[in-house]
Amino acid sequence: MEFSYRCSLCARSYDITPELTLCPTCSAQQQPDQPLHGVLDVELVGEVGADFSVFDLLPVEREFFPPAPVGNTPLWEPRNVRASLGFPQLYIKDDGSNPTASFKDRASYLVSAFARKFSINEITLASTGNAGSSMAGIGAAAGQQITLFLPESAPIAKLIQALQYGAKVYRVAGNYDLAYDISLDYSRRKGGMNRNTAYNPMTIEGKKSVALELFQQLGRAPDTLFVSVGDGCILSGVYKGFRDLKQLGLIADVPKIIGVQAEGSDALCRALQTGEFTPRPAATVADSISVDVPRNGLHALQQLKTFNGELMTVSDDEIIAAQVRLSASTGLFTEPAGAAAFAGFIKAAPDLDRNALTVVLTTGNGLKDSRSAQLGIHLPEELIGSIDDIL
């Protein structure tokens, strides 16, 4: 298999090198407070059979990947939800079972391998929490130095996780967007590799592996897939995996993908309706998808329009209710961002084909944000001394 970069805007082709992150021509047109211009796709040329390995379709040789069991996450068959909602072919793809309990391990895994291939030992990034703790954990397995910039609102569990993995962590007096800009400035001055979402082409390319796995686990592509959306990088990664499968002749069509945003962080939904990105401060319980400026917004909308995808919003109340419902009916405890995708499915269910093969992607373990999880439950306040106190 041969690989190269291709600009998602102007279609120029480039050799894959660690110095190249965005299309030089298109990124020169970048405007403040707007999504990235010139996001690069990894293009592949070659053939594989239906029994391919995911590594066959990634642009880094297997020998460079760190010793961490990323991917091959379980595909749950939620019988209680199937019965209560009447969807006999509903599945839940549980990416909270990755090594650092986050979908972001898929991107970190490839970024780490790419850095090792080119003998780069320091990786820098900004994160709302999951990408940072993910890169810290995968970097620890690879023996790499990870420098992380977190917004002050990042859940304490994700901060502690990154520090446990040995990352150098800086807390930013501001939001994720400020942390993103500071991390880029750090990389320009200090060197190394920057893992920022969409800015590093390997982030989207690594995330495509979930689509490849779904094809292998189901024996086909799903009819409909629900994905939570913040920056739009996971959305584009999922599309990239199915695009590759279609290019290779393994599937006939890219499935219907429905992106779900929180009402308080709905920049892509607004841009799809108005045709332009207008910055608005984000505020949602789903911290992993809370962004003011969706850095991969242009690229994500391009995929949605090309393949007739959809976007929808759910409220924070709907997210928390969906989190509790999924936990109590399946035993799968996902964080609010993962619950957003399930909330979107519940909201859309009346208009869906009940016999369609439908998958909901959950992106992180619920223990990563226990404070938010408390919003949907009642903690027992009274202490008992014996069984007589409750009989």
C-alpha positions in Angstrom: 0.0 0.0 0.0 1.3 3.5 -0.9 0.3 6.6 1.0 0.4 10.4 0.4 -1.3 13.6 1.6 -4.1 15.3 -0.3 -5.5 18.7 0.7 -9.2 18.5 1.5 -9.8 21.9 -0.1 -7.5 22.3 -3.2 -6.7 18.6 -3.8 -3.0 19.2 -4.1 -0.9 16.1 -3.3 2.2 16.0 -1.0 4.6 13.5 0.3 4.1 12.5 3.9 6.7 14.2 6.2 6.6 15.2 9.8 7.1 18.9 9.0 4.0 19.1 6.9 0.7 19.5 8.9 -1.6 21.7 6.8 -1.7 22.5 3.1 0.8 25.4 2.7 -1.3 27.1 0.1 -4.7 26.8 1.8 -3.5 27.4 5.3 -2.1 30.8 4.2 -5.7 31.9 3.9 -6.5 31.1 7.6 -8.6 33.7 9.3 -8.8 34.2 13.1 -11.5 32.3 15.0 -12.3 30.1 12.0 -11.8 26.3 11.5 -8.5 25.2 10.0 -8.0 25.7 6.3 -6.1 23.0 4.3 -6.6 20.0 6.5 -4.7 17.1 4.9 -6.2 13.7 4.2 -4.1 10.6 3.9 -4.7 9.0 0.5 -3.9 5.3 -0.1 -3.3 3.4 -3.3 -3.3 -0.4 -3.4 -5.5 -3.4 -2.8 -6.5 -5.6 0.2 -8.9 -8.5 0.7 -11.8 -8.6 3.2 -9.4 -10.3 5.7 -7.2 -7.2 5.9 -5.5 -6.1 9.1 -6.2 -2.5 10.3 -2.4 -1.9 10.2 -2.5 -2.7 6.4 -4.4 0.6 5.9 -2.4 2.9 8.1 0.6 4.9 6.8 3.1 3.8 9.4 4.7 0.3 9.6 3.5 -1.9 12.4 7.0 -2.1 14.0 6.8 1.6 15.1 3.5 1.3 17.1 3.9 1.3 20.9 3.1 -1.9 23.0 -0.4 -0.8 23.9 -3.6 -2.8 23.1 -5.5 0.0 21.2 -8.6 -0.8 19.3 -10.5 -4.1 18.9 -13.1 -2.6 21.3 -16.3 -4.5 22.1 -19.5 -4.2 20.1 -22.3 -4.5 22.6 -25.7 -6.0 21.8 -27.9 -4.1 24.2 -30.9 -6.4 24.5 -32.8 -4.3 26.9 -32.5 -1.2 24.8 -33.3 -3.2 21.7 -36.5 -4.4 23.3 -37.6 -1.2 24.9 -37.1 0.9 21.7 -37.9 -1.7 19.1 -34.5 -1.8 17.3 -33.5 -5.5 17.0 -30.2 -4.6 15.2 -28.9 -1.9 17.5 -25.3 -2.1 18.6 -23.1 0.0 20.9 -19.4 0.4 20.0 -17.7 0.8 23.3 -14.5 2.8 22.8 -14.3 3.6 26.5 -12.6 0.2 26.8 -9.4 1.5 25.1 -6.3 1.5 27.3 -6.8 5.1 28.6 -10.6 4.6 28.5 -11.1 6.9 25.5 -11.7 6.8 21.8 -8.8 9.3 21.5 -6.3 6.4 21.9 -6.9 5.6 18.2 -5.4 8.9 17.2 -2.7 8.9 19.8 -1.6 5.4 18.8 -0.9 6.5 15.2 0.6 9.9 16.2 3.0 8.1 18.5 4.0 5.6 15.8 4.5 8.4 13.3 6.8 10.3 15.8 8.8 7.1 16.5 9.3 6.5 12.8 10.9 9.9 12.4 12.8 9.8 15.8 10.8 12.5 17.4 10.5 12.1 21.1 8.4 15.1 22.3 4.7 15.4 21.5 2.7 18.5 22.4 -1.1 19.1 22.4 -4.0 20.9 23.8 -7.0 18.9 25.0 -10.3 19.2 26.9 -9.0 16.2 28.8 -9.4 12.9 26.8 -6.9 13.5 24.0 -4.3 14.7 26.6 -4.6 11.8 29.0 -4.7 9.5 25.9 -1.5 10.9 24.4 0.1 10.8 27.9 -0.8 7.1 28.3 0.2 6.0 24.8 3.3 8.1 25.1 4.3 6.4 28.3 4.1 3.1 26.6 6.3 4.4 23.8 8.8 6.2 26.1 8.0 9.6 24.7 7.8 13.0 26.4 4.3 14.5 26.4 3.6 18.1 27.0 -0.1 18.9 27.6 -2.1 22.1 27.8 -5.5 21.8 29.5 -8.2 24.4 29.9 -9.0 25.2 33.5 -12.4 23.5 33.2 -11.0 20.1 32.4 -12.3 17.4 34.7 -10.0 16.6 37.6 -10.0 12.9 36.8 -8.5 13.5 33.3 -5.9 15.9 34.8 -4.9 13.2 37.4 -4.8 10.5 34.7 -2.4 12.6 32.5 -0.1 13.3 35.5 -0.1 9.6 36.5 1.2 8.8 33.0 4.1 11.2 33.5 3.0 14.0 31.2 4.2 17.6 31.7 0.9 19.4 32.2 0.1 23.1 32.0 -3.3 24.4 33.1 -4.5 27.3 31.0 -6.4 30.3 32.4 -9.1 30.0 29.7 -10.9 27.6 27.4 -9.8 24.8 25.0 -9.4 27.2 22.1 -6.9 29.3 24.1 -5.1 26.1 25.1 -5.0 25.0 21.4 -3.3 28.3 20.3 -0.8 28.2 23.2 0.2 24.6 22.4 0.8 25.6 18.7 3.0 28.5 19.8 4.9 26.1 22.2 5.6 23.7 19.3 6.8 26.5 17.0 9.3 27.6 19.6 10.3 24.3 21.1 10.0 21.9 18.2 8.9 18.3 18.5 5.5 17.1 17.1 2.2 18.7 17.7 -0.8 16.3 18.0 -3.6 18.9 17.9 -6.8 17.6 16.4 -7.0 18.0 12.6 -3.8 20.1 12.6 -1.9 16.8 12.7 -3.2 14.7 9.8 -2.5 11.5 11.7 -5.3 12.3 14.2 -8.1 11.9 11.6 -6.3 9.0 10.0 -5.9 7.1 13.3 -9.6 7.6 14.1 -10.7 5.9 10.9 -9.7 2.6 12.5 -13.1 2.4 14.3 -14.9 2.3 10.9 -12.6 -0.5 9.8 -13.3 -2.5 12.9 -17.0 -2.1 12.6 -16.8 -3.5 9.1 -14.9 -6.5 10.4 -17.1 -7.1 13.4 -20.4 -6.8 11.6 -19.3 -8.3 8.3 -20.6 -5.2 6.5 -21.0 -1.5 7.0 -23.8 -0.4 9.3 -26.8 1.4 7.8 -26.7 4.2 10.3 -24.1 5.4 12.8 -24.5 8.0 15.6 -21.3 9.9 16.5 -20.9 12.7 19.1 -19.3 15.9 17.5 -17.2 18.6 18.9 -14.2 19.6 16.7 -15.5 17.3 14.0 -12.3 15.2 14.0 -14.0 11.9 15.0 -16.7 12.5 12.5 -14.1 12.9 9.7 -12.2 9.9 10.9 -15.2 7.7 10.7 -16.0 9.0 7.2 -12.4 8.4 6.2 -12.5 4.7 7.2 -15.7 4.1 5.3 -14.3 6.1 2.3 -11.3 3.8 2.2 -13.4 0.7 2.4 -15.5 1.9 -0.5 -12.4 2.9 -2.5 -11.1 -0.7 -1.9 -14.3 -2.2 -3.2 -15.2 -3.7 0.2 -18.4 -1.8 0.6 -20.8 -0.3 -1.9 -21.8 2.8 0.0 -20.7 5.0 2.9 -23.3 4.6 5.7 -25.6 7.3 6.9 -23.8 9.1 9.7 -25.6 11.3 12.1 -23.5 13.7 14.1 -24.8 14.8 17.5 -23.8 18.0 19.2 -24.7 19.5 22.5 -27.0 22.5 22.3 -24.4 24.5 24.2 -21.6 23.6 21.7 -23.4 23.5 18.3 -21.0 25.4 16.0 -21.2 22.8 13.2 -25.0 22.6 13.3 -25.2 26.4 13.0 -22.7 26.5 10.2 -24.6 23.8 8.3 -27.7 26.0 8.5 -26.2 29.4 7.8 -23.1 28.6 5.7 -20.6 30.3 8.0 -18.9 29.7 11.3 -19.7 32.3 13.9 -17.8 31.9 17.2 -19.9 31.5 20.3 -18.7 30.5 23.8 -19.5 26.9 24.4 -21.1 25.6 27.6 -22.1 22.0 28.0 -21.8 19.2 30.5 -20.2 17.1 27.8 -16.7 18.6 28.1 -15.1 16.4 25.5 -17.3 18.0 22.8 -17.2 21.5 24.2 -15.4 23.8 21.7 -15.9 27.4 20.6 -14.2 27.1 17.2 -14.4 23.5 15.7 -10.9 23.2 14.3 -11.9 20.5 11.8 -15.2 22.2 11.0 -14.7 22.8 7.3 -13.4 19.3 6.6 -16.3 17.7 8.7 -19.0 19.7 6.9 -17.5 18.8 3.6 -17.8 15.1 4.5 -21.4 15.5 5.7 -22.5 17.2 2.6 -20.8 14.8 0.2 -22.2 11.7 1.8 -25.7 13.1 2.9 -24.9 12.9 6.6 -27.0 14.8 9.2 -26.3 16.9 12.3 -28.6 17.3 15.3 -28.4 18.7 18.8 -29.4 17.4 22.2 -29.7 19.3 25.5 -27.6 18.7 28.6 -30.6 17.2 30.3 -31.1 14.8 27.5 -27.4 13.8 27.7 -27.5 13.1 31.4 -30.8 11.2 31.1 -29.3 9.1 28.2 -26.2 8.4 30.3 -28.2 7.0 33.1 -30.5 5.1 30.8 -27.6 3.4 29.0 -25.9 2.6 32.3 -29.0 1.2 34.0 -30.2 -0.9 31.0 -26.9 -2.2 29.6 -24.2 -1.9 32.3 -22.2 0.4 29.9 -21.2 3.6 31.8 -20.1 6.2 29.3 -19.1 9.8 29.8 -21.4 12.7 28.7 -19.8 13.0 25.2 -20.5 9.3 24.6 -24.0 9.7 26.1 -24.7 12.5 23.6 -24.6 10.1 20.7 -27.0 7.8 22.6 -29.2 10.8 23.4 -29.2 11.6 19.7 -30.3 8.1 18.8 -33.1 8.1 21.3 -34.3 11.5 20.0 -34.2 10.4 16.4 -35.6 6.9 16.9 -39.2 7.6 16.0 -38.1 8.6 12.5 -35.6 5.8 11.9 -36.0 2.4 10.2 -36.3 0.1 13.1 -34.9 -2.9 11.2 -31.8 -1.0 10.0 -28.4 -2.0 11.3 -27.7 0.9 13.7 -24.6 1.6 15.7 -24.1 4.2 18.5 -20.4 5.1 19.2 -19.6 5.8 22.8 -16.3 7.5 23.2 -15.1 7.4 26.8 -15.6 5.8 30.2 -18.0 7.5 32.6 -15.5 7.6 35.4 -13.5 10.2 33.5 -16.1 12.8 34.7 -17.8 11.5 37.8 -18.9 15.0 38.8 -21.2 15.3 35.7 -22.4 11.7 36.3 -23.7 12.7 39.7 -26.2 15.0 38.0 -28.3 12.1 36.9 -28.4 10.2 40.2 -29.1 10.7 43.9 -26.3 9.9 46.3 -27.5 8.3 49.6 -27.1 10.9 52.3 -28.1 9.0 55.4 -25.8 6.5 57.1 -27.1 3.3 58.6 -25.8 1.3 61.5 -27.7 -1.9 61.0 -30.3 -3.6 58.8 -33.0 -2.4 61.2 -32.4 1.1 60.0 -33.9 0.3 56.6 -36.5 -2.4 57.4 
